Structures are given as C-alpha cells and as structure tokens.
Amino acid sequence: MSQPKFKVAICGAGIGGLALAVVLSKYAGASVDVAVYEGAAEITTAGAGISVWKRMWTIMQDLGLDVELAKKAIEPPEDAPRPGLAFRKSDGPHPGYNFYEMMNPYGAITLHRADVVDVLMAKIPKSYSIQTSKRMTSYSRRDDGSITMRFADGSSTAADILIGADGVHSPTRKCLFRSMAEDEGVTDPARLEAIDKETGPVWTGTLAYRALVPTEALELVYPGHQACKRGIVYLGKNKHLVAYPIAQGRLINLVPFYTVAGGEGTTFEGKWVTDVSKEEVIDSFSNIEEEAQVLTKCMEKPTRWAIHAMSPLPHYAYGRVAILGDAAHAMTTHLGAGAGQAIEDAYVLGRFLADPAVTIDKVTDILRVYEQARLPFANAIVANATATGYLYEFNGPGWDDNDRSNEDEKLHALGKQIEKQWEWQWTKDFREDWQRAERLLSGVLETDG
Ligand SMILES: Cc1cc2nc3c(=O)[nH]c(=O)nc-3n(C[C@H](O)[C@H](O)[C@H](O)COP(=O)(O)OP(=O)(O)OC[C@H]3O[C@@H](n4cnc5c(N)ncnc54)[C@H](O)[C@@H]3O)c2cc1C
C-alpha cells in the first residue's frame, strides 16, 4: 500500500471537525493520514437540538449519512412545501397570536445534537485516530512548513497540515493571526493583543438558555401545546423563545433568548456557558404570554450561553493552517446555521485536500482557495444572523414599539422580512457553490501545473 500523501491534524471534534474527518474518509481514504485532537475528556454532545436545512442535508446525502439521520429525525425531509416556522407575538401577559407562517419548500429536520455526533463518529474509519483530553495550547511552524502542535498535558505532535475546528475560542485562530502579524513584522505586544481582540469573538448582549422539555410533561399542563408538533418562535421586546420538537417528538428543544440592554459589544463577565436554575429562566420570561411561559416551567436542567459572534475575519487560512466552523465565523443562532456552515466548510476543505492532484507543495495555495470559496458566503451569513436577531426582538429598522397603529399589517411585513433572511437556506443550492469551488480549485491546479 502506498504511503499517505500528508498528515492532516484536526484540532477539535465538534460537528465541524468530525464532518471534516468523514469527508476525508470518503474522498481521500487512506491516501491521507488523519488525526483528530479533542480537548475535552470525551466527544461532547452538549447543546441539545439542531435544525438541519436543505443545504446541509444535500451534504449529508452526498456523505451517505442521510438514511441514518432521517431515522433520528422527527420526520424525514422531503421535497414538498410544508410549514417551516410559525412566528407569534407574545410580548405581554395577554394571549398572543401566530402572525406569520414561514413555508419551507424543502422541509427542514430537527435533530438531537448527540444523534448528529453519533452518526458522524460511526462513519470515521478506525485507521483515523481520535484522541481526547488533548487540548491544544498553541502551534508553531517548522522550517519545512510543517506544524508542531503543543497540548496542555505537556505533549506535542507534528503534522503537515493543521485544521482548527476548535470552536469560538479557537487557539488555532489566535496563533494563525499572530503568525501572520509576525511575518508582517509586528512585534509590539500591545498591537499583537489588539489583533487578538479584533479577530476574537464579541458578546452580542444576548443570553440563550438551552433546555429540553419532555413533551409528555408539557401535554399534562398544557394539552395540545403547538410546540409539541411544530417549530415556533415567540417574539417579545428584547427577548424571544424558539421551540421545536426533536427525538421523534419525545422532547422539545427550547431556547429562550434574553438581551441585556446596552450589552452588545461589551465584555461578558462570568462563564460563557454555565448551568443555571430553572427559576432564573422563569423570572427572566415572567412578562410574556402563558403559552410561552409554560415552556420555561416545564424545561429540565437549563444551561445559559452568553452568545458571542465574530466580526467578519479577513482570512480563514495562512500557510498550512486553516480554520473552519465557529473558529472562523461564530455567529448568532438566529438562522439555525452555525453547524450547517461548519459542515459546508468541512466539505469544501475535505474535498480539496482529497483531490489526487493536491500534493503537500500545493497545500498553501489550496487552503487559500478554500478561503476564497467559503469566506464571503459564511461571513455574509454571520451578518444576516445578527440582523435576524434584531427582527425577532422588535429591534429591527423602522420598528417603533410605542406605535401600535396598523399592528397586524406591520407584523405581517415583519414576518416577510424574517422570511427573506432565511430563504437562502433553500433558494441557494449548495451543489452550485461546490461547482464554483471546484472551478476555483481547477484554476489553481492548472496554474501550478
Ligand atoms: C443556543 C444555540 C443554538 C444553536 N442552534 C443551531 C441550529 O439549530 N442549527 C445549527 O446549524 N447550528 C446551531 N447552533 C450553532 C452550532 O452549535 C455551532 O455553530 C456548531 O456547533 C459549530 O461547530 P464547530 O465544530 O465549529 O464548533 P464546536 O461545536 O464548538 O466544536 C469545537 C470543538 O473543539 C474542541 N476544542 C476547543 N478548544 C480546543 C483545543 N484548544 N484543543 C482541542 N480541542 C478543542 C471543543 O471541545 C469542541 O469539541 C447553535 C448554537 C447555540 C449556542
């Protein structure tokens, strides 16, 4: 058997890192050596539900994961119009009303994050190594272009290529921009620190509580609650709740969002992710309608996430290092797009590295093409997701909450605006993006000869 053409180290075994390993296993097989280093003691499944839209589903089909995932979904996706999400005005103690129904021409499915991780893990061949409790602290570049990764346990390892799939805090991203600055001759520690800040995540001012609600418990106290059967967003001033069924309807994924006035762009004091009491959530949502409130009363073991997002990064790759997923473009959750975008990155990057014409001497150029293929699109989604959050909390342009005239008309217009933010999920075909990416790759390979 011939030797692998290079060793790819993947830092982080979240959805993006695991997806990259799956893409490489399908398209490169044993022609590359793959090692995944995960900082946590086990591959985590924290974070409850995840919504999967057409673009991400197209990739799942290509990777042969769709059949297994469809078994875990509340209902398998199909190419037929069906209700997507309902939007409901809920900002007050009086009963609210559903004011907009967003149709989704291609269906979306909702999954438990643990199920997605299990399905990805099952596709990774034994010949690829996955090591846990390997928290990378930094990397350095060797003279031959290869990379040395250093871990918190004092060990280190070498790789030809490093892909940082290490989430919003990404040490890979920090080292990447530091190495770029050093190559540009920046030595001033204050400037280097400023670069860390400019390329790091920023608090959006929003806190998201994530929890699961057992459907049975909800039905007991609120028979026929619509969240048992469908996805719904409850809208209020500076707060909103998202609820949808997962695990074949046994559970409801609940995410109540609470925005702290003046918090956007400030430093979040405290732990970004922490367990909280149920009372904290109930208190924060005590001035909304009963249909939404009851969800907070039935939830189990809530966690609180301080939602951080990235300002658009100018680069996703430098030398033989690239970043993907939240490491490159952590975004607010309002379009259910973070995992899908991580998987799109993984697909493009994995297929590029797997191309038989890509040899180690071409990797720097290839990673630059990956950046060209993915950065404009993913950065645009980050901005799109932020704008959508403003719409959900009656903070969009032109929304004056003191003016209650023509409310029905205004809410309908708001619903349409929200739908516009979402429709790329089904109107922009990922296969066309991939074909464009392939053309970019061919262009570089032809130029390189
Ligand atoms: C409230 C909420 C709701 C969401 N809902 C949706 C949704 O419906 N649909 C959707 O598509 N997305 C959703 N997302 C976003 C989605 O969860 C993320 O965008 C996605 O998980 C990003 O995947 P990733 O692999 O890039 O990063 P992560 O999932 O963060 O994985 C990073 C991995 O790297 C590891 N790691 C970190 N540092 C190191 C290190 N130094 N060394 C080694 N390993 C390290 C971590 O332990 C982790 O396993 C939601 C997010 C939140 C917060």
Ligand as a Chemical Component Dictionary entry (heavy atoms), coordinates in Angstrom:
data_LIG
# 
_chem_comp.id                   LIG 
_chem_comp.type                 NON-POLYMER 
_chem_comp.pdbx_formal_charge   0 
_chem_comp.three_letter_code    LIG 
# 
loop_
_chem_comp_atom.comp_id 
_chem_comp_atom.atom_id 
_chem_comp_atom.alt_atom_id 
_chem_comp_atom.type_symbol 
_chem_comp_atom.charge 
_chem_comp_atom.model_Cartn_x 
_chem_comp_atom.model_Cartn_y 
_chem_comp_atom.model_Cartn_z 
_chem_comp_atom.pdbx_ordinal 
LIG C1  C1  C 0 -28.094 28.198 21.620 1  
LIG C2  C2  C 0 -27.534 27.665 20.335 2  
LIG C3  C3  C 0 -28.390 27.096 19.374 3  
LIG C4  C4  C 0 -27.886 26.648 18.136 4  
LIG N1  N1  N 0 -28.736 26.095 17.215 5  
LIG C5  C5  C 0 -28.259 25.705 15.998 6  
LIG C6  C6  C 0 -29.107 25.135 14.997 7  
LIG O1  O1  O 0 -30.300 24.963 15.191 8  
LIG N2  N2  N 0 -28.576 24.794 13.784 9  
LIG C7  C7  C 0 -27.245 24.977 13.516 10 
LIG O2  O2  O 0 -26.802 24.668 12.382 11 
LIG N3  N3  N 0 -26.412 25.482 14.447 12 
LIG C8  C8  C 0 -26.879 25.847 15.686 13 
LIG N4  N4  N 0 -26.039 26.364 16.624 14 
LIG C9  C9  C 0 -24.633 26.588 16.288 15 
LIG C10 C10 C 0 -23.816 25.328 16.307 16 
LIG O3  O3  O 0 -23.983 24.640 17.521 17 
LIG C11 C11 C 0 -22.346 25.690 16.104 18 
LIG O4  O4  O 0 -22.218 26.630 15.083 19 
LIG C12 C12 C 0 -21.569 24.442 15.721 20 
LIG O5  O5  O 0 -21.630 23.525 16.778 21 
LIG C13 C13 C 0 -20.121 24.788 15.402 22 
LIG O6  O6  O 0 -19.395 23.609 15.274 23 
LIG P1  P1  P 0 -17.830 23.609 15.399 24 
LIG O7  O7  O 0 -17.422 22.193 15.195 25 
LIG O8  O8  O 0 -17.261 24.666 14.533 26 
LIG O9  O9  O 0 -17.526 24.090 16.888 27 
LIG P2  P2  P 0 -17.867 23.396 18.269 28 
LIG O10 O10 O 0 -19.133 22.635 18.206 29 
LIG O11 O11 O 0 -17.739 24.450 19.304 30 
LIG O12 O12 O 0 -16.705 22.336 18.457 31 
LIG C14 C14 C 0 -15.395 22.710 18.798 32 
LIG C15 C15 C 0 -14.696 21.516 19.402 33 
LIG O13 O13 O 0 -13.335 21.852 19.627 34 
LIG C16 C16 C 0 -12.952 21.459 20.924 35 
LIG N5  N5  N 0 -11.881 22.347 21.342 36 
LIG C17 C17 C 0 -11.968 23.646 21.718 37 
LIG N6  N6  N 0 -10.759 24.120 22.034 38 
LIG C18 C18 C 0 -9.882  23.102 21.827 39 
LIG C19 C19 C 0 -8.478  22.986 21.982 40 
LIG N7  N7  N 0 -7.752  24.002 22.453 41 
LIG N8  N8  N 0 -7.875  21.812 21.675 42 
LIG C20 C20 C 0 -8.622  20.758 21.216 43 
LIG N9  N9  N 0 -9.967  20.805 21.090 44 
LIG C21 C21 C 0 -10.587 21.972 21.387 45 
LIG C22 C22 C 0 -14.209 21.619 21.748 46 
LIG O14 O14 O 0 -14.157 20.852 22.950 47 
LIG C23 C23 C 0 -15.271 21.129 20.771 48 
LIG O15 O15 O 0 -15.453 19.743 20.817 49 
LIG C24 C24 C 0 -26.499 26.772 17.872 50 
LIG C25 C25 C 0 -25.632 27.294 18.844 51 
LIG C26 C26 C 0 -26.131 27.738 20.068 52 
LIG C27 C27 C 0 -25.176 28.309 21.104 53 
# 
loop_
_chem_comp_bond.comp_id 
_chem_comp_bond.atom_id_1 
_chem_comp_bond.atom_id_2 
_chem_comp_bond.value_order 
_chem_comp_bond.pdbx_ordinal 
LIG C1  C2  SING 1  
LIG C2  C3  SING 2  
LIG C2  C26 DOUB 3  
LIG C3  C4  DOUB 4  
LIG C4  N1  SING 5  
LIG C4  C24 SING 6  
LIG N1  C5  DOUB 7  
LIG C5  C6  SING 8  
LIG C5  C8  SING 9  
LIG C6  O1  DOUB 10 
LIG C6  N2  SING 11 
LIG N2  C7  SING 12 
LIG C7  O2  DOUB 13 
LIG C7  N3  SING 14 
LIG N3  C8  DOUB 15 
LIG C8  N4  SING 16 
LIG N4  C9  SING 17 
LIG N4  C24 SING 18 
LIG C9  C10 SING 19 
LIG C10 O3  SING 20 
LIG C10 C11 SING 21 
LIG C11 O4  SING 22 
LIG C11 C12 SING 23 
LIG C12 O5  SING 24 
LIG C12 C13 SING 25 
LIG C13 O6  SING 26 
LIG O6  P1  SING 27 
LIG P1  O7  DOUB 28 
LIG P1  O8  SING 29 
LIG P1  O9  SING 30 
LIG O9  P2  SING 31 
LIG P2  O10 DOUB 32 
LIG P2  O11 SING 33 
LIG P2  O12 SING 34 
LIG O12 C14 SING 35 
LIG C14 C15 SING 36 
LIG C15 O13 SING 37 
LIG C15 C23 SING 38 
LIG O13 C16 SING 39 
LIG C16 N5  SING 40 
LIG C16 C22 SING 41 
LIG N5  C17 SING 42 
LIG N5  C21 SING 43 
LIG C17 N6  DOUB 44 
LIG N6  C18 SING 45 
LIG C18 C19 SING 46 
LIG C18 C21 DOUB 47 
LIG C19 N7  SING 48 
LIG C19 N8  DOUB 49 
LIG N8  C20 SING 50 
LIG C20 N9  DOUB 51 
LIG N9  C21 SING 52 
LIG C22 O14 SING 53 
LIG C22 C23 SING 54 
LIG C23 O15 SING 55 
LIG C24 C25 DOUB 56 
LIG C25 C26 SING 57 
LIG C26 C27 SING 58 
# 
